[in-house]
Amino acid sequence: MAWAATDKVVLGCVAFLVWWVLAVFPAVPFLPIGRTAGSLLGAVLMVVFQVISTNDAFAAVDLQILGLLFGTMVVSIYLERADLFKYLGKALSWRSWGGKDLLCRLCLLSAISSALFTNDTTCVILTEFVLKLCREKKLPPQPFLIALACSANIGSATTPIGNPQNLVIAVQSKIGFGSFLVGILPAVVVGLVVNTLGLLLLYWRRLSNSAVEDEREAKDEPSVNAAGGNQREQPEPPNVGSFSEDVELPRMLEKKRGEIDRRNSDSLVVELANYYRTGRGGVEVQQDSGLSPVRGSVLSDVLGLEPRVSSSPYPHSHQQTRSNEGGILNQSVTDALPSNAPQSAVIRLQRRRRIWKVCVYLVTVGMLGALLAGLNLPWTAITAAVTLMVLDFSDAGPCLDQVSYSLLVFFAGMFITVAGFNATGAPGQLWSAVEAHAHINSASGLSILAIVVTVLSNVASNVPTVLLLGPRVAASAAATPGASVNKAWLILAWVSTVAGNLTLVGSAANLIVSEQARRSPLLSYKLSFWNHLRFGVPSTLIVIAVGLPLIRG
């Protein structure tokens, strides 16, 4: 694609730079508006600067991807309410043979869970289980946290619903769910084995002498305790390459630590836990939570957020917001019934809840079966989500409130911004410079393409990289004799996903694990940037290299 007019190129690049800075550094001092607002600002600038027309801007928003994201988020919420992730957590420790066995189980479980329920969801749910097991079995948290994040990223490459960039690739390439799975599964299996072996080799001694190493690790890696104590803390790495809103809250709190009353530290921890569980930027205060108005609004006062009062009529603790909101079937029996309820009522409710949970699992299995059969991805996910709402037989509002709408808005703004940047001709010119050396039908070309995608995925993040390079890589493969277009798309999915393991800030899943571990009331632990880098760099390069020859188009 040729360069556009000079003024359009300059203004379009300025708008894209504004979007990129706010996406990578959401709390920059000169404009601390966050990623979602920054994404909208980039989109608005593209239209105001007349880089693209208003009609082209609306056409750039891919409703199929947004619909697929929405559907999978709703299904994940109902699965969590049906205790699926609790059962997964219990499977980690069932008849465990020690630290090494637990590490291997965690790698396998997080990979499978990520392939079916996205890597971010897996990391949000399993981090607390991992910390709890480490505390109970006196194991060092570091290898298990790194295993959770890296295995979740590798496993998420397996299916189109594993992560956002795969959603984009599946919709744009029109590769079926089954073809996607079969084409990339061998690379994922081998990559997961290599990643697990690397973890065992690096942490063999720590896992063999867990008590001694855990004590030494606590001295080397001090963290902020759950009550906000004054332990020494390492400086945080810059927040790069993630589009998850989950990391903004701790960074804002860190800057305003002096404004937090120490007497309210316990309620702050509770609110932080609820923030991560709900995935929302707002702070929800329950009417029946038992927190006083002052203690319940610490987080709101510090960050300037507006508290929300839940519409749920059922009393429950603040820490159980996500699992107990909504219909009576979503609550535990003790929460749903009065203490003097007859035993027959308890038995009936237990039976109803078991039936409801089975229905949730069956709908999810049906959704996966429909996807494997080649049905439309977005509408299959949306249909499953609506079916679960109907089966819940109660107001779906509390469930829908937990959908990360800020992520959907971010994606909409990103689509428009990337479309405007493409209109300048800059991405086309950059690709033209490397296209002749990045053909996928040769080992050297495949290596160059992998390097370019890995670097861009860590600088601009994986989703924008896929949006910018995807159509160009596919077009180059179509024009290359002996090259497969589908294979080109799958290579892009593999490299852009695994590249997130390179650094701690390379993917949202890594940052979710790191920040949740640091703020966990169970076992606060600081996973440092350099400890992750020590494993992430060699693991990422080796896993990408061994997986590329195994991808089939």
Salt bridges, closest charged atoms under 4 A:
GLU80 OE1 - ARG322 NE 3.00
ASP83 OD2 - LYS86 NZ 3.79
ASP83 OD2 - ARG353 NH2 3.07
ASP83 OD2 - LYS357 NZ 3.23
ASP101 OD2 - ARG105 NE 3.19
GLU128 OE1 - ARG277 NH2 2.86
GLU213 OE2 - ARG216 NH1 3.19
GLU217 OE2 - ARG206 NH1 2.23
GLU233 OE2 - ARG518 NH1 2.82
GLU236 OE1 - ARG251 NH1 3.91
GLU236 OE2 - ARG518 NH1 3.01
GLU248 OE2 - ARG35 NH1 3.60
GLU254 OE2 - ARG257 NH2 2.87
GLU254 OE1 - ARG518 NH1 3.42
GLU254 OE1 - ARG519 NH2 2.85
ASP261 OD2 - ARG263 NH2 2.64
GLU284 OE1 - ARG280 NH2 2.30
GLU325 OE1 - ARG81 NH2 3.98
GLU515 OE1 - ARG518 NH2 2.97
